[in-house]
């Protein structure tokens, strides 16, 4: 028995050789399938298109321990953001440490961990789980993950308090793989807000976080999702956020990528009911030698759906960022209206951006627009501010904040908006 | 206040200013006129400290200090103001935020009391009114979507708020209709006092009917070739710039 994963021999990975804790019988069939898929796929490398711009060589450079710590007695450090009135849930290195059974919540919302879901809930989770044909690491997460929660919102209920999930990563004595899943099931006409914060506090180890958040948004329901990665320089993440929208459902999501050695997030949106709308907003701010990669794929599977996606990045120092935004209009998806825009600011001549907006259209009566720009701070604007007494550093900061201000305005939760405004102000103050 | 001696300056290795001399005393208004390509705009950029405008010879003293070694923002805080011919648009930075940052840092540097938020707002609204700009402009991005005239009035509004010692107006009359010209001139004239000096750079004599100068200088090929009183502007208007080539 061992509890480590050697990516040099990923095809021979075997459950029998892993000392996993809390294996769940009802998940085992899916986990077996996912493991089979993982073993049969090539590992992510630059030779694979889907991973072209990510340096994944770290995978084979060390063996990764599988986290077996249950953190039962750990006092959780306070998080960077305080969201009063929120329903707070904490995971440490993928493991749920909040006791959900003793929590009294307002009627209309239920949060259940994987180890206490009912047969009916198990069925839902199994139905929602799909093997990923491109992302081997997502399959590895599915194979190994026994830590997950299911959030259910009842029909026609609006949940006032946001659910606030803190994904905390701590040093654990060795390089480690952590796994985790969050599933959301919104019944018709419901509305709720989820804030996910990835707060890595690792200083010594390399931790590979595998995470998946899955949203099933039923007819006329609205989901507001904020996903904030405020990571340490050592954090590595490969995760997937997928939303399935039924008729006239609305998804508003906001992504922020700050820090991390590598943050790769795949965002999938599937319009499956007529008249659904998705609003995707994202900001990525890599500095030093960090790498951030957002891969989005919006599928208009049926007619009369709309999407609006805007991502902006400011890349400093020797950092690199990747944005891949694909809009896929299916043959039956007439009257689709999709807009995608990506703008980038490179602060140094060593900073790197790989941006690729893609349209794949099989219907003939649609409206689609996409565009991407890469630029540097406008020297004329810097000079103009300087002639009004504002020093160069401050001028550059003002212009950088201006570049993302419009997107920041889309954060409707007031406490979160205040927090992000001061966080970004602070961050920009340290840029050269 | 301003003493320029034998100023030579290059832009991208091309020699534009070729030995310019000028003395400006407090309270004076100097007009600099000249044909296209004579170095008028370069003169303003060099004085304000724009990057890429390299001084190769000569000296510029502002209140006894050598400003050529200062960054653009330091010169501004010392009290030098350049009103641009083409002010840039900066979407995302509101006019109000920009003004506040500018005024706070300048007043702090000059050892003046900072304005509290209420006083600042009141003053900004008042000055908007003075140059006939709608108060909503304060909330909009800096010059974003402003018409040519609105941009120029915004420059004058900033000038009034910053209370500089020396104001350089770079073709502030270009692109203005008569009414806007009057508003801009009124703004400038309201700022005139015994301690503040102006350098008005212009193509045309027309602006000088509104902002009456004490001295008029003709700039040609990077040098001041003729100086005189306000009547020199009228003479130029009548005879054209080709007249000075024959001098």
Interface residues (C-beta under 8 A of the other chain):
Chain A: X378 X379 X380 X381 X383 X384 X385 X386 X387 X388 X389 X390 X391 X392 X394 X395 X398 X399 X401 X402 X403 X405 X406
Chain B: X48 X49 X50 X51 X71 X72 X73 X75 X76 X77 X81 X82 X84 X87 X88 X90 X91 X92 X93 X97 X98 X101 X102 X105 X106 X109 X141 X158 X162
